[in-house]
Each structure stands twice: as C-alpha cells, then as structure tokens.
C-alpha cells in the first residue's frame, strides 16, 4: 500500500480536500484548504524520508527549484500567461521524479500567491501544477529522449492547466451567483474555455519555449549534482 501512496495522495486525497473546501466552506476557508494541500503534497516525500544525506540534498534541491519557479513567475508577471512555472515543475520531475514534481508545482503556487494574491483559486492551482509535475515524472524517460515529445508535453500542459482551472472558475461563478450547479456549469465552462483560449495558447507556447531553452542547461547542472552527491 505504501508503494502507491505517492500516487493515491495527489490523485485522490488532494482532490477530495479541495472538493470538501468548495462544498462545505464554499471556498471561504481557502487558507486552511491550501495548508492541507501543501501538507499532503509533501507527505509522500516525507513518508520515505530516511534522514540520509541523499534525502536532505534532494529536499534542498526541490527548495531551490521552487524558489526559481516563484522568482520566474514574479519576473514575468507583466506578460500575461507567459510564465516559466510549468517548465520548472516539469524539469524538476524529469530529473527527480513525480513526488518532487508534484511538490514543486504545489509549493510554487502557494508561495508565489503571497505576491499575486491568495484566494480560493490557490488550492486548485496547487493541484493542477502538482498534477503536471506528477505526470511529467511518470513520463520522464521518453520526454528526456525526445525534444519533440518534450515540446508536445509542454504545450499539452498549458492546455491542461487552462482547462482544469476553468473548472474552478465555472464552479466559483455558479457559487457566487447562487444558481443551480448542474444547470449552469456546462454553459459557464464552455464560455470560460472559449474566452480563455488566447491565454491557453500563450501559456502553451511559453511552456514549449521555456522547456526547450531551460531543460538542457538546468538538466546538466542537476545531473552533475546527482553524480557528485550520489543521488539516485
């Protein structure tokens, strides 16, 4: 059972916590929900944490990647949709696995939102960026072998991020209006998806650009660190 926890927690436990926050608290207790998501995102790593130097070094590297991701999001704030966050999350996952990718995505969202603004959208951003990292870690071997597959993954990540965040937007709009969820969700979601198409396109293109520019140089550094300190 412990073997599957790294995948059960992000795929089942975290969506359940976010859904409970929406249904029970109507998005008002987003700070507590974000805290729960952050703890759950880190839990799989700490369950296998054995207090070895290798584990400590991996944790430090994840912290550095989160910091770079946060800084990148802030630096590119003037350009809507053009952000290196997803690229940094994917790169972390490619070289350190799904757990590291999920942690990087989730923690980047909650930490950077201290600058951009916390809100009921934060847990959704944590989950979506974390999920992208999880999937990238599972597909790391083919993605590292092919730049074409890496570019496709970057573009699809932009689409996935936009489509999943539109789910939150549709739910929140229905909640604020007080209209029936089932009767309005599909219509609102379609409208939001169409209106956010330009953002989706920009974000998908930016992911491809940042991945093609950053994966090789950052990957070389990460590989040297792994070799130097004997990190598996």
MDAnalysis code that builds the backbone (N, CA, C; Angstrom):
import MDAnalysis as mda
import numpy as np

u = mda.Universe.empty(696, n_residues=232, atom_resindex=np.repeat(np.arange(232), 3), trajectory=True)
u.add_TopologyAttr("name", ["N", "CA", "C"] * 232)
u.add_TopologyAttr("resid", np.arange(1, 233))
u.add_TopologyAttr("resname", ["UNK", "UNK", "UNK", "UNK", "UNK", "UNK", "UNK", "UNK", "UNK", "UNK", "UNK", "UNK", "UNK", "UNK", "UNK", "UNK", "UNK", "UNK", "UNK", "UNK", "UNK", "UNK", "UNK", "UNK", "UNK", "UNK", "UNK", "UNK", "UNK", "UNK", "UNK", "UNK", "UNK", "UNK", "UNK", "UNK", "UNK", "UNK", "UNK", "UNK", "UNK", "UNK", "UNK", "UNK", "UNK", "UNK", "UNK", "UNK", "UNK", "UNK", "UNK", "UNK", "UNK", "UNK", "UNK", "UNK", "UNK", "UNK", "UNK", "UNK", "UNK", "UNK", "UNK", "UNK", "UNK", "UNK", "UNK", "UNK", "UNK", "UNK", "UNK", "UNK", "UNK", "UNK", "UNK", "UNK", "UNK", "UNK", "UNK", "UNK", "UNK", "UNK", "UNK", "UNK", "UNK", "UNK", "UNK", "UNK", "UNK", "UNK", "UNK", "UNK", "UNK", "UNK", "UNK", "UNK", "UNK", "UNK", "UNK", "UNK", "UNK", "UNK", "UNK", "UNK", "UNK", "UNK", "UNK", "UNK", "UNK", "UNK", "UNK", "UNK", "UNK", "UNK", "UNK", "UNK", "UNK", "UNK", "UNK", "UNK", "UNK", "UNK", "UNK", "UNK", "UNK", "UNK", "UNK", "UNK", "UNK", "UNK", "UNK", "UNK", "UNK", "UNK", "UNK", "UNK", "UNK", "UNK", "UNK", "UNK", "UNK", "UNK", "UNK", "UNK", "UNK", "UNK", "UNK", "UNK", "UNK", "UNK", "UNK", "UNK", "UNK", "UNK", "UNK", "UNK", "UNK", "UNK", "UNK", "UNK", "UNK", "UNK", "UNK", "UNK", "UNK", "UNK", "UNK", "UNK", "UNK", "UNK", "UNK", "UNK", "UNK", "UNK", "UNK", "UNK", "UNK", "UNK", "UNK", "UNK", "UNK", "UNK", "UNK", "UNK", "UNK", "UNK", "UNK", "UNK", "UNK", "UNK", "UNK", "UNK", "UNK", "UNK", "UNK", "UNK", "UNK", "UNK", "UNK", "UNK", "UNK", "UNK", "UNK", "UNK", "UNK", "UNK", "UNK", "UNK", "UNK", "UNK", "UNK", "UNK", "UNK", "UNK", "UNK", "UNK", "UNK", "UNK", "UNK", "UNK", "UNK", "UNK", "UNK", "UNK", "UNK", "UNK", "UNK", "UNK", "UNK", "UNK", "UNK", "UNK"])
u.atoms.positions = np.array([
    [0.830, -1.212, 0.000],
    [0.000, 0.000, 0.000],
    [0.862, 1.259, 0.000],
    [1.959, 1.203, 0.788],
    [2.826, 2.371, 0.887],
    [3.431, 2.741, -0.465],
    [3.598, 1.718, -1.302],
    [4.176, 1.946, -2.627],
    [3.306, 2.858, -3.479],
    [1.988, 2.779, -3.272],
    [1.060, 3.533, -4.111],
    [0.650, 4.875, -3.494],
    [1.066, 5.139, -2.252],
    [0.694, 6.397, -1.598],
    [1.128, 7.638, -2.374],
    [2.342, 7.645, -2.964],
    [2.744, 8.834, -3.730],
    [1.791, 9.198, -4.857],
    [0.986, 8.233, -5.306],
    [0.048, 8.490, -6.391],
    [-1.385, 8.623, -5.881],
    [-1.720, 7.897, -4.813],
    [-3.065, 7.981, -4.255],
    [-3.318, 9.334, -3.611],
    [-2.303, 9.866, -2.921],
    [-2.492, 11.142, -2.222],
    [-2.785, 12.280, -3.202],
    [-1.942, 12.499, -4.227],
    [-2.250, 13.610, -5.151],
    [-3.462, 13.366, -6.032],
    [-3.738, 12.110, -6.360],
    [-4.837, 11.826, -7.299],
    [-6.191, 11.663, -6.617],
    [-6.199, 11.308, -5.331],
    [-7.460, 11.083, -4.629],
    [-7.638, 11.989, -3.421],
    [-6.656, 11.991, -2.518],
    [-6.798, 12.732, -1.267],
    [-6.871, 14.242, -1.497],
    [-5.980, 14.774, -2.332],
    [-5.952, 16.221, -2.549],
    [-7.214, 16.711, -3.266],
    [-7.669, 16.060, -4.363],
    [-8.950, 16.494, -4.951],
    [-10.111, 16.408, -3.965],
    [-10.098, 15.398, -3.079],
    [-11.166, 15.269, -2.083],
    [-11.148, 16.445, -1.107],
    [-9.960, 16.868, -0.692],
    [-9.839, 18.013, 0.218],
    [-10.337, 19.288, -0.463],
    [-9.966, 19.485, -1.722],
    [-10.393, 20.682, -2.453],
    [-11.908, 20.678, -2.648],
    [-12.462, 19.510, -3.008],
    [-13.912, 19.409, -3.194],
    [-14.644, 19.681, -1.881],
    [-14.103, 19.179, -0.771],
    [-14.715, 19.434, 0.539],
    [-14.690, 20.913, 0.865],
    [-13.581, 21.580, 0.503],
    [-13.489, 23.019, 0.743],
    [-14.533, 23.800, -0.020],
    [-14.819, 23.345, -1.245],
    [-15.830, 24.020, -2.067],
    [-17.238, 23.741, -1.539],
    [-17.518, 22.476, -1.252],
    [-18.878, 22.076, -0.861],
    [-19.214, 22.527, 0.560],
    [-18.290, 22.305, 1.499],
    [-18.582, 22.577, 2.912],
    [-18.384, 24.040, 3.289],
    [-17.325, 24.656, 2.724],
    [-16.992, 26.020, 3.135],
    [-17.223, 27.050, 2.039],
    [-17.691, 26.582, 0.869],
    [-17.977, 27.486, -0.261],
    [-16.763, 28.340, -0.631],
    [-15.569, 27.760, -0.488],
    [-14.344, 28.455, -0.875],
    [-13.859, 29.497, 0.098],
    [-14.553, 29.660, 1.240],
    [-14.181, 30.737, 2.157],
    [-12.986, 30.375, 3.040],
    [-12.785, 29.094, 3.285],
    [-11.673, 28.664, 4.127],
    [-10.489, 28.217, 3.271],
    [-10.179, 29.014, 2.238],
    [-9.158, 28.599, 1.290],
    [-7.773, 28.517, 1.911],
    [-7.511, 29.322, 2.954],
    [-6.192, 29.280, 3.597],
    [-5.951, 27.912, 4.231],
    [-6.976, 27.380, 4.910],
    [-6.835, 26.078, 5.539],
    [-6.769, 24.976, 4.496],
    [-7.552, 25.122, 3.453],
    [-7.515, 24.127, 2.377],
    [-6.144, 24.122, 1.709],
    [-5.578, 25.317, 1.463],
    [-4.247, 25.418, 0.865],
    [-3.200, 24.770, 1.761],
    [-3.319, 24.990, 3.069],
    [-2.376, 24.386, 4.018],
    [-2.477, 22.863, 3.968],
    [-3.684, 22.352, 3.933],
    [-3.884, 20.894, 3.857],
    [-3.288, 20.330, 2.565],
    [-3.501, 21.034, 1.454],
    [-2.957, 20.584, 0.175],
    [-1.429, 20.591, 0.213],
    [-0.837, 21.641, 0.804],
    [0.623, 21.726, 0.906],
    [1.182, 20.571, 1.728],
    [0.524, 20.260, 2.846],
    [0.981, 19.157, 3.698],
    [0.871, 17.828, 2.960],
    [-0.261, 17.618, 2.287],
    [-0.454, 16.369, 1.545],
    [0.529, 16.249, 0.382],
    [0.877, 17.388, -0.238],
    [1.833, 17.367, -1.349],
    [3.217, 16.927, -0.878],
    [3.578, 17.295, 0.343],
    [4.893, 16.956, 0.889],
    [4.903, 15.578, 1.552],
    [3.726, 15.080, 1.925],
    [3.639, 13.855, 2.713],
    [4.294, 12.644, 2.057],
    [4.058, 12.371, 0.755],
    [4.701, 11.188, 0.151],
    [6.216, 11.217, 0.262],
    [6.807, 12.414, 0.124],
    [8.261, 12.509, 0.220],
    [8.726, 12.200, 1.638],
    [8.033, 12.772, 2.625],
    [8.479, 12.577, 3.995],
    [8.178, 11.171, 4.507],
    [7.227, 10.479, 3.894],
    [6.975, 9.092, 4.281],
    [8.160, 8.196, 3.949],
    [8.875, 8.545, 2.886],
    [10.052, 7.750, 2.530],
    [11.349, 8.417, 2.979],
    [11.206, 9.554, 3.678],
    [12.368, 10.302, 4.141],
    [13.074, 9.509, 5.237],
    [14.334, 9.169, 5.032],
    [15.074, 8.328, 5.967],
    [16.189, 9.084, 6.678],
    [16.170, 10.403, 6.572],
    [17.169, 11.243, 7.229],
    [18.595, 10.949, 6.751],
    [18.698, 10.438, 5.530],
    [20.007, 10.270, 4.936],
    [20.433, 11.584, 4.289],
    [21.719, 11.711, 4.048],
    [22.212, 12.923, 3.385],
    [21.591, 13.071, 2.010],
    [21.369, 11.929, 1.333],
    [20.769, 11.979, -0.004],
    [19.391, 12.615, 0.049],
    [18.566, 12.219, 1.030],
    [17.223, 12.767, 1.145],
    [17.273, 14.257, 1.456],
    [18.187, 14.655, 2.321],
    [18.321, 16.060, 2.681],
    [18.731, 16.890, 1.470],
    [19.623, 16.350, 0.667],
    [20.072, 17.077, -0.519],
    [18.951, 17.199, -1.553],
    [18.176, 16.143, -1.725],
    [17.046, 16.214, -2.653],
    [16.058, 17.271, -2.188],
    [15.791, 17.312, -0.892],
    [14.870, 18.308, -0.351],
    [15.392, 19.720, -0.593],
    [16.704, 19.920, -0.442],
    [17.302, 21.237, -0.702],
    [17.177, 21.614, -2.171],
    [17.375, 20.635, -3.053],
    [17.262, 20.910, -4.491],
    [15.826, 21.283, -4.850],
    [14.868, 20.565, -4.275],
    [13.459, 20.899, -4.517],
    [13.175, 22.322, -4.059],
    [13.714, 22.696, -2.893],
    [13.515, 24.054, -2.383],
    [14.091, 25.098, -3.347],
    [15.251, 24.799, -3.929],
    [15.870, 25.716, -4.893],
    [15.005, 25.820, -6.148],
    [14.505, 24.701, -6.637],
    [13.667, 24.712, -7.836],
    [12.357, 25.463, -7.589],
    [11.799, 25.294, -6.399],
    [10.595, 26.056, -6.053],
    [10.904, 27.553, -6.049],
    [12.040, 27.920, -5.458],
    [12.422, 29.334, -5.404],
    [12.610, 29.908, -6.810],
    [13.278, 29.161, -7.692],
    [13.474, 29.626, -9.065],
    [12.141, 29.757, -9.793],
    [11.246, 28.817, -9.535],
    [9.930, 28.860, -10.167],
    [9.133, 30.070, -9.705],
    [9.178, 30.342, -8.404],
    [8.469, 31.505, -7.851],
    [9.042, 32.797, -8.417],
    [10.369, 32.901, -8.426],
    [11.026, 34.108, -8.950],
    [10.677, 34.302, -10.425],
    [10.689, 33.211, -11.188],
    [10.344, 33.292, -12.606],
    [8.925, 33.782, -12.824],
    [8.007, 33.304, -12.001],
    [6.611, 33.749, -12.137],
    [6.486, 35.242, -11.847],
    [7.225, 35.716, -10.851],
    [7.164, 37.132, -10.493],
    [7.816, 37.992, -11.575],
    [8.980, 37.561, -12.077],
    [9.691, 38.345, -13.086],
    [8.887, 38.501, -14.372],
    [8.134, 37.468, -14.724],
    [7.358, 37.512, -15.963],
    [5.912, 37.933, -15.723],
    [5.639, 38.466, -14.558],
    [4.277, 38.903, -14.225],
    [3.713, 39.927, -15.221],
    [4.529, 40.854, -15.758],
    [3.965, 41.836, -16.695],
    [3.437, 41.233, -17.993],
    [3.826, 39.980, -18.297],
    [3.383, 39.356, -19.546],
    [2.339, 38.299, -19.210],
    [1.066, 38.568, -19.390],
    [0.015, 37.611, -19.011],
    [0.168, 36.267, -19.717],
    [0.164, 35.203, -18.926],
    [0.204, 33.864, -19.492],
    [1.580, 33.364, -19.862],
    [2.559, 34.243, -19.936],
    [3.913, 33.853, -20.350],
    [4.759, 33.647, -19.094],
    [4.805, 32.397, -18.608],
    [5.443, 32.104, -17.323],
    [6.303, 30.843, -17.438],
    [7.420, 30.786, -16.687],
    [8.273, 29.596, -16.711],
    [7.916, 28.559, -15.657],
    [6.815, 28.753, -14.944],
    [6.489, 27.878, -13.809],
    [6.349, 26.429, -14.242],
    [5.531, 26.172, -15.233],
    [5.301, 24.797, -15.668],
    [6.588, 24.151, -16.143],
    [7.423, 24.908, -16.840],
    [8.704, 24.364, -17.298],
    [9.574, 23.941, -16.122],
    [9.648, 24.760, -15.078],
    [10.462, 24.431, -13.909],
    [9.904, 23.205, -13.183],
    [8.589, 23.118, -13.122],
    [7.949, 21.962, -12.487],
    [8.274, 20.692, -13.268],
    [8.153, 20.752, -14.587],
    [8.422, 19.587, -15.429],
    [9.894, 19.181, -15.339],
    [10.794, 20.158, -15.387],
    [12.229, 19.852, -15.310],
    [12.562, 19.169, -13.986],
    [11.997, 19.660, -12.893],
    [12.222, 19.019, -11.598],
    [11.752, 17.573, -11.628],
    [10.575, 17.352, -12.199],
    [10.020, 15.998, -12.266],
    [10.856, 15.085, -13.154],
    [11.393, 15.627, -14.243],
    [12.178, 14.808, -15.157],
    [13.428, 14.245, -14.489],
    [14.039, 15.019, -13.603],
    [15.313, 14.614, -13.015],
    [15.194, 14.077, -11.591],
    [14.063, 14.331, -10.924],
    [13.936, 13.870, -9.535],
    [12.637, 13.135, -9.258],
    [11.825, 12.900, -10.284],
    [10.667, 12.052, -10.127],
    [9.364, 12.767, -9.853],
    [8.302, 11.980, -9.835],
    [6.941, 12.502, -9.708],
    [6.699, 13.223, -8.395],
    [7.206, 12.662, -7.291],
    [6.976, 13.281, -5.987],
    [7.585, 14.677, -5.933],
    [8.819, 14.799, -6.430],
    [9.481, 16.101, -6.457],
    [8.746, 17.067, -7.370],
    [8.248, 16.562, -8.510],
    [7.492, 17.404, -9.436],
    [6.214, 17.916, -8.821],
    [5.491, 17.026, -8.138],
    [4.239, 17.455, -7.512],
    [4.507, 18.480, -6.413],
    [5.510, 18.243, -5.593],
    [5.854, 19.190, -4.527],
    [6.215, 20.551, -5.097],
    [7.020, 20.548, -6.150],
    [7.454, 21.811, -6.756],
    [6.269, 22.598, -7.291],
    [5.363, 21.917, -7.983],
    [4.193, 22.608, -8.517],
    [3.287, 23.151, -7.436],
    [2.980, 22.328, -6.427],
    [2.061, 22.743, -5.370],
    [2.649, 23.880, -4.534],
    [3.924, 23.756, -4.157],
    [4.532, 24.778, -3.310],
    [4.775, 26.077, -4.078],
    [5.074, 25.977, -5.372],
    [5.234, 27.192, -6.177],
    [3.951, 28.008, -6.173],
    [2.814, 27.333, -6.317],
    [1.533, 28.044, -6.366],
    [1.251, 28.773, -5.056],
    [1.380, 28.073, -3.938],
    [1.010, 28.695, -2.661],
    [2.000, 29.778, -2.254],
    [3.291, 29.586, -2.530],
    [4.291, 30.591, -2.142],
    [4.207, 31.823, -3.041],
    [4.116, 31.619, -4.355],
    [4.062, 32.770, -5.267],
    [2.785, 33.569, -5.091],
    [1.727, 32.940, -4.605],
    [0.470, 33.664, -4.408],
    [0.499, 34.596, -3.205],
    [1.542, 34.532, -2.402],
    [1.727, 35.570, -1.390],
    [2.045, 36.906, -2.069],
    [2.560, 36.823, -3.288],
    [2.815, 38.031, -4.087],
    [1.620, 38.349, -4.979],
    [1.077, 37.327, -5.649],
    [-0.012, 37.546, -6.608],
    [-1.378, 37.630, -5.938],
    [-1.481, 37.124, -4.717],
    [-2.750, 37.167, -4.001],
    [-3.308, 35.782, -3.746],
    [-3.532, 35.467, -2.475],
    [-4.139, 34.192, -2.123],
    [-5.654, 34.273, -2.319],
    [-6.263, 33.144, -2.537],
    [-7.712, 33.100, -2.708],
    [-8.173, 31.675, -2.865],
    [-9.463, 31.465, -3.082],
    [-9.984, 30.108, -3.249],
    [-9.436, 29.403, -4.477],
    [-8.788, 30.136, -5.365],
    [-8.165, 29.530, -6.541],
    [-6.839, 28.863, -6.210],
    [-6.224, 29.241, -5.080],
    [-4.895, 28.728, -4.742],
    [-4.839, 27.208, -4.646],
    [-5.748, 26.542, -3.913],
    [-5.673, 25.073, -3.860],
    [-5.797, 24.425, -5.230],
    [-6.619, 25.004, -6.111],
    [-6.756, 24.452, -7.460],
    [-5.447, 24.602, -8.232],
    [-4.798, 25.769, -8.129],
    [-3.514, 25.960, -8.793],
    [-2.472, 24.988, -8.254],
    [-2.475, 24.787, -6.940],
    [-1.533, 23.846, -6.329],
    [-1.725, 22.446, -6.900],
    [-2.986, 22.038, -7.003],
    [-3.269, 20.694, -7.503],
    [-2.897, 20.560, -8.978],
    [-3.260, 21.553, -9.794],
    [-3.040, 21.437, -11.238],
    [-1.553, 21.461, -11.567],
    [-0.803, 22.401, -10.988],
    [0.639, 22.419, -11.243],
    [1.300, 21.165, -10.684],
    [0.825, 20.708, -9.528],
    [1.362, 19.473, -8.968],
    [1.081, 18.274, -9.859],
    [-0.136, 18.211, -10.400],
    [-0.510, 17.108, -11.282],
    [0.358, 17.083, -12.533],
    [0.658, 18.257, -13.074],
    [1.532, 18.336, -14.248],
    [2.914, 17.766, -13.906],
    [3.423, 18.100, -12.718],
    [4.702, 17.552, -12.284],
    [4.647, 16.046, -12.103],
    [3.551, 15.558, -11.551],
    [3.377, 14.115, -11.357],
    [3.409, 13.374, -12.693],
    [2.673, 13.874, -13.666],
    [2.618, 13.227, -14.981],
    [3.967, 13.300, -15.690],
    [4.652, 14.429, -15.556],
    [5.965, 14.574, -16.194],
    [6.958, 13.577, -15.614],
    [6.886, 13.354, -14.299],
    [7.777, 12.379, -13.679],
    [7.518, 10.973, -14.178],
    [6.260, 10.628, -14.382],
    [5.917, 9.297, -14.880],
    [6.387, 9.099, -16.322],
    [6.476, 10.191, -17.083],
    [6.864, 10.110, -18.498],
    [8.281, 10.615, -18.730],
    [9.094, 10.641, -17.674],
    [10.408, 11.288, -17.757],
    [11.326, 10.660, -18.814],
    [11.338, 9.340, -18.936],
    [12.279, 8.697, -19.869],
    [12.028, 9.094, -21.316],
    [10.806, 8.950, -21.832],
    [10.598, 9.376, -23.234],
    [10.755, 10.884, -23.423],
    [10.385, 11.674, -22.427],
    [10.495, 13.130, -22.562],
    [11.958, 13.578, -22.613],
    [12.820, 12.909, -21.871],
    [14.240, 13.270, -21.884],
    [14.930, 12.813, -23.164],
    [14.357, 11.815, -23.815],
    [14.971, 11.308, -25.039],
    [14.587, 12.109, -26.278],
    [13.463, 12.802, -26.234],
    [12.954, 13.457, -27.447],
    [12.538, 14.904, -27.163],
    [13.133, 15.834, -27.887],
    [12.737, 17.236, -27.764],
    [11.321, 17.455, -28.312],
    [10.963, 16.667, -29.308],
    [9.614, 16.809, -29.880],
    [8.563, 16.427, -28.849],
    [8.780, 15.282, -28.176],
    [7.839, 14.865, -27.133],
    [7.820, 15.859, -25.977],
    [8.986, 16.418, -25.658],
    [9.067, 17.412, -24.589],
    [8.255, 18.654, -24.950],
    [8.375, 19.092, -26.202],
    [7.612, 20.258, -26.659],
    [6.111, 19.973, -26.640],
    [5.736, 18.767, -27.071],
    [4.317, 18.393, -27.042],
    [3.808, 18.376, -25.607],
    [4.614, 17.842, -24.690],
    [4.221, 17.796, -23.280],
    [4.047, 19.202, -22.719],
    [4.940, 20.111, -23.109],
    [4.816, 21.493, -22.650],
    [3.539, 22.144, -23.154],
    [3.228, 21.934, -24.430],
    [2.006, 22.510, -24.996],
    [0.763, 21.919, -24.337],
    [0.753, 20.594, -24.174],
    [-0.397, 19.949, -23.535],
    [-0.550, 20.381, -22.076],
    [0.560, 20.637, -21.413],
    [0.498, 21.099, -20.019],
    [-0.198, 22.448, -19.930],
    [0.070, 23.322, -20.908],
    [-0.616, 24.609, -20.930],
    [-2.113, 24.454, -21.132],
    [-2.488, 23.518, -22.002],
    [-3.906, 23.253, -22.246],
    [-4.555, 22.651, -21.004],
    [-3.885, 21.672, -20.395],
    [-4.421, 21.024, -19.189],
    [-4.612, 22.040, -18.069],
    [-3.604, 22.887, -17.859],
    [-3.699, 23.888, -16.798],
    [-4.905, 24.792, -17.009],
    [-5.066, 25.279, -18.224],
    [-6.162, 26.198, -18.511],
    [-7.519, 25.518, -18.367],
    [-7.649, 24.310, -18.915],
    [-8.938, 23.612, -18.865],
    [-9.335, 23.254, -17.436],
    [-8.368, 22.813, -16.625],
    [-8.681, 22.449, -15.245],
    [-8.973, 23.680, -14.389],
    [-8.259, 24.772, -14.629],
    [-8.534, 25.991, -13.865],
    [-9.883, 26.582, -14.257],
    [-10.320, 26.355, -15.494],
    [-11.650, 26.807, -15.902],
    [-12.752, 26.066, -15.147],
    [-12.466, 24.849, -14.706],
    [-13.437, 24.131, -13.877],
    [-13.665, 24.901, -12.585],
    [-12.563, 25.336, -11.947],
    [-12.708, 26.139, -10.721],
    [-13.489, 27.420, -11.012],
    [-13.151, 28.094, -12.112],
    [-13.819, 29.360, -12.433],
    [-15.321, 29.162, -12.612],
    [-15.708, 28.061, -13.290],
    [-17.133, 27.789, -13.517],
    [-17.842, 27.474, -12.205],
    [-17.190, 26.686, -11.345],
    [-17.777, 26.357, -10.041],
    [-17.932, 27.612, -9.196],
    [-16.906, 28.442, -9.179],
    [-16.930, 29.655, -8.362],
    [-17.995, 30.637, -8.853],
    [-18.127, 30.769, -10.181],
    [-19.127, 31.678, -10.741],
    [-20.535, 31.218, -10.369],
    [-20.786, 29.914, -10.458],
    [-22.094, 29.384, -10.093],
    [-22.359, 29.575, -8.607],
    [-21.310, 29.416, -7.797],
    [-21.448, 29.575, -6.343],
    [-21.772, 31.019, -5.989],
    [-21.092, 31.955, -6.628],
    [-21.304, 33.372, -6.334],
    [-22.692, 33.829, -6.783],
    [-23.144, 33.279, -7.902],
    [-24.447, 33.676, -8.426],
    [-25.581, 32.996, -7.679],
    [-25.265, 31.845, -7.056],
    [-26.289, 31.097, -6.332],
    [-27.203, 30.310, -7.246],
    [-26.770, 30.111, -8.483],
    [-27.598, 29.369, -9.425],
    [-27.346, 27.878, -9.270],
    [-28.209, 27.073, -9.842],
    [-28.056, 25.625, -9.776],
    [-26.762, 25.192, -10.443],
    [-26.009, 24.371, -9.722],
    [-24.697, 23.993, -10.226],
    [-24.797, 23.203, -11.529],
    [-25.601, 22.157, -11.521],
    [-25.674, 21.295, -12.690],
    [-26.245, 22.006, -13.902],
    [-27.170, 22.918, -13.659],
    [-27.820, 23.587, -14.779],
    [-26.930, 24.649, -15.413],
    [-26.001, 25.193, -14.664],
    [-25.197, 26.297, -15.189],
    [-23.745, 25.929, -15.458],
    [-23.278, 24.816, -14.905],
    [-21.847, 24.512, -15.012],
    [-21.398, 24.339, -16.454],
    [-22.099, 23.477, -17.220],
    [-21.685, 23.211, -18.585],
    [-21.640, 24.462, -19.444],
    [-22.672, 25.285, -19.316],
    [-22.733, 26.530, -20.108],
    [-21.598, 27.472, -19.716],
    [-21.385, 27.620, -18.418],
    [-20.332, 28.523, -17.947],
    [-18.944, 28.000, -18.327],
    [-18.781, 26.701, -18.196],
    [-17.466, 26.135, -18.505],
    [-17.121, 26.332, -19.981],
    [-18.083, 26.108, -20.859],
    [-17.850, 26.316, -22.282],
    [-17.507, 27.770, -22.574],
    [-18.241, 28.694, -21.955],
    [-17.982, 30.119, -22.165],
    [-16.590, 30.502, -21.666],
    [-16.220, 29.998, -20.507],
    [-14.912, 30.313, -19.944],
    [-13.791, 29.719, -20.789],
    [-14.002, 28.501, -21.270],
    [-12.980, 27.858, -22.100],
    [-12.755, 28.642, -23.391],
    [-13.830, 29.088, -24.009],
    [-13.699, 29.858, -25.243],
    [-13.043, 31.211, -24.992],
    [-13.438, 31.865, -23.891],
    [-12.883, 33.189, -23.611],
    [-11.417, 33.123, -23.187],
    [-10.999, 31.990, -22.616],
    [-9.615, 31.867, -22.155],
    [-8.704, 31.230, -23.200],
    [-9.236, 30.975, -24.392],
    [-8.439, 30.331, -25.441],
    [-7.147, 31.094, -25.774],
    [-7.176, 32.444, -25.881],
    [-5.913, 33.160, -26.143],
    [-4.883, 32.953, -25.036],
    [-5.337, 32.990, -23.775],
    [-4.430, 32.736, -22.647],
    [-3.865, 31.321, -22.730],
    [-4.722, 30.365, -23.065],
    [-4.289, 28.975, -23.181],
    [-3.198, 28.839, -24.230],
    [-3.400, 29.507, -25.362],
    [-2.427, 29.435, -26.448],
    [-1.089, 30.044, -26.035],
    [-1.142, 31.227, -25.409],
    [0.087, 31.892, -24.969],
    [0.830, 31.017, -23.953],
    [0.074, 30.445, -23.010],
    [0.698, 29.640, -21.969],
    [1.310, 28.369, -22.557],
    [0.617, 27.753, -23.504],
    [1.150, 26.548, -24.140],
    [2.444, 26.855, -24.896],
    [2.452, 27.964, -25.639],
    [3.651, 28.354, -26.391],
    [4.793, 28.696, -25.434],
    [4.492, 29.410, -24.357],
    [5.540, 29.778, -23.401],
    [6.141, 28.539, -22.747],
    [5.324, 27.532, -22.470],
    [5.845, 26.295, -21.890],
    [6.851, 25.634, -22.827],
    [6.511, 25.598, -24.108],
    [7.410, 24.996, -25.093],
    [8.727, 25.772, -25.157],
    [8.633, 27.088, -25.210],
    [9.838, 27.924, -25.303],
    [10.739, 27.724, -24.088],
    [10.153, 27.812, -22.882],
    [10.962, 27.673, -21.667],
    [11.544, 26.268, -21.523],
    [10.777, 25.257, -21.897],
    [11.299, 23.895, -21.796],
    [12.473, 23.676, -22.744],
    [12.341, 24.146, -23.989],
    [13.421, 23.963, -24.954],
    [14.657, 24.778, -24.571],
    [14.464, 25.924, -23.939],
    [15.594, 26.758, -23.544],
    [16.259, 26.298, -22.239],
    [15.468, 25.794, -21.308],
    [15.984, 25.564, -19.953],
    [16.288, 24.116, -19.616],
    [15.635, 23.170, -20.274],
    [15.792, 21.773, -19.864],
    [17.235, 21.298, -19.949],
    [17.902, 21.606, -21.046],
    [19.274, 21.103, -21.211],
    [20.256, 21.750, -20.226],
    [20.320, 23.093, -20.135],
    [21.300, 23.680, -19.194],
    [21.009, 23.354, -17.733],
    [19.746, 23.431, -17.335],
    [19.418, 23.105, -15.944],
    [19.605, 21.612, -15.706],
    [19.242, 20.800, -16.699],
    [19.414, 19.359, -16.574],
    [20.866, 18.964, -16.376],
    [21.774, 19.640, -17.071],
    [23.202, 19.342, -16.896],
    [23.646, 19.631, -15.468],
    [23.177, 20.741, -14.937],
    [23.527, 21.098, -13.551],
    [22.959, 20.071, -12.580],
    [21.705, 19.703, -12.777],
    [21.076, 18.735, -11.879],
    [21.746, 17.371, -11.977],
    [22.140, 16.970, -13.181],
    [22.839, 15.690, -13.332],
    [24.193, 15.717, -12.650],
    [24.893, 16.850, -12.744],
    [26.184, 16.959, -12.060],
    [26.014, 16.864, -10.549],
    [24.958, 17.513, -10.047],
    [24.688, 17.444, -8.606],
    [24.377, 16.010, -8.185],
    [23.562, 15.319, -8.992],
    [23.197, 13.945, -8.670],
    [24.435, 13.040, -8.683],
    [25.306, 13.256, -9.655],
    [26.530, 12.435, -9.743],
    [27.480, 12.749, -8.591],
    [27.656, 14.017, -8.309],
    [28.600, 14.430, -7.269],
    [28.200, 13.895, -5.895],
    [26.901, 13.966, -5.595],
    [26.455, 13.576, -4.264],
    [25.827, 12.180, -4.224],
    [25.902, 11.457, -5.359],
    [25.418, 10.087, -5.370],
    [23.924, 9.966, -5.153],
    [23.159, 10.912, -5.736],
    [21.709, 10.883, -5.587],
    [21.107, 9.976, -6.637],
    [20.317, 9.008, -6.211],
    [19.725, 8.060, -7.155],
    [18.617, 8.733, -7.937],
])
